Amino acid sequence: MSAVKNGDTVKVHYHGTLDDGTVFDSSHERDPLSFTIGQGEIIPGLENAVQGMNQGDTKSVSIPPEEAYGSRQEENMLQVNQTDIPEEINPEEGMVLQVKTQDGQSRNVTVAEVTEEAVTLDGNHPLAGENLNFEINLVEVQPIS
């Protein structure tokens, strides 16, 4: 049995928590996560953590924001006049909305604040700025052929 290396496809079960113990995701109630090392399919810190593991290994890692979803960026915050919000939408804090960017792409934003005059939208990833703690179990390794 060889250790996971670049180009291998792996399947992992994981349990992810924030530093305060909040669970943000877990694969244990579904199929394991499958990805190929070196393809950029998942956050870099998790991909790096799996390299060198052997099938059946379990590992705990803490991944800093720089190796996950990055730091929170103020430029990803946008204040919109209430009059610019479509009538059928009644924004509330925590609500996730989909907006179109200038280049026509769709992007999810979270309503961060609502006042009588404006709505503040947060375009940062919900896990930006967070340390992510993972319990990883390497279920399967398909070596590069």
Secondary structure as the mmCIF struct_conf table of DSSP 4:
data_model
#
loop_
_struct_conf.conf_type_id
_struct_conf.id
_struct_conf.beg_label_comp_id
_struct_conf.beg_label_asym_id
_struct_conf.beg_label_seq_id
_struct_conf.end_label_comp_id
_struct_conf.end_label_asym_id
_struct_conf.end_label_seq_id
TURN_TY1_P TURN_TY1_P1 ASN A 6 GLY A 7
STRN STRN1 THR A 9 THR A 17
TURN_TY1_P TURN_TY1_P2 ASP A 19 ASP A 20
BEND BEND1 GLY A 21 GLY A 21
STRN STRN2 VAL A 23 SER A 26
BEND BEND2 SER A 27 SER A 27
TURN_TY1_P TURN_TY1_P3 HIS A 28 GLU A 29
BEND BEND3 ARG A 30 ARG A 30
HELX_LH_PP_P HELX_LH_PP_P1 ASP A 31 PRO A 32
STRN STRN3 LEU A 33 THR A 36
TURN_TY1_P TURN_TY1_P4 ILE A 37 GLY A 38
BEND BEND4 GLN A 39 GLN A 39
BEND BEND5 ILE A 42 ILE A 42
HELX_RH_AL_P HELX_RH_AL_P1 PRO A 44 VAL A 50
TURN_TY1_P TURN_TY1_P5 GLN A 51 GLY A 52
TURN_TY1_P TURN_TY1_P6 GLN A 55 GLY A 56
STRN STRN4 THR A 58 ILE A 63
HELX_RH_3T_P HELX_RH_3T_P1 PRO A 65 GLU A 67
TURN_TY1_P TURN_TY1_P7 ALA A 68 TYR A 69
HELX_RH_3T_P HELX_RH_3T_P2 GLU A 74 ASN A 76
STRN STRN5 MET A 77 ASN A 81
HELX_RH_3T_P HELX_RH_3T_P3 GLN A 82 ASP A 84
BEND BEND6 ILE A 85 ILE A 85
TURN_TY1_P TURN_TY1_P8 GLU A 87 GLU A 88
TURN_TY1_P TURN_TY1_P9 GLU A 93 GLY A 94
STRN STRN6 VAL A 96 LYS A 100
TURN_TY1_P TURN_TY1_P10 GLN A 102 ASP A 103
BEND BEND7 GLY A 104 GLY A 104
STRN STRN7 SER A 106 VAL A 114
BEND BEND8 GLU A 116 GLU A 117
STRN STRN8 ALA A 118 ASP A 122
BEND BEND9 ASN A 124 ASN A 124
TURN_TY1_P TURN_TY1_P11 PRO A 126 GLY A 129
STRN STRN9 LEU A 132 GLN A 142
#
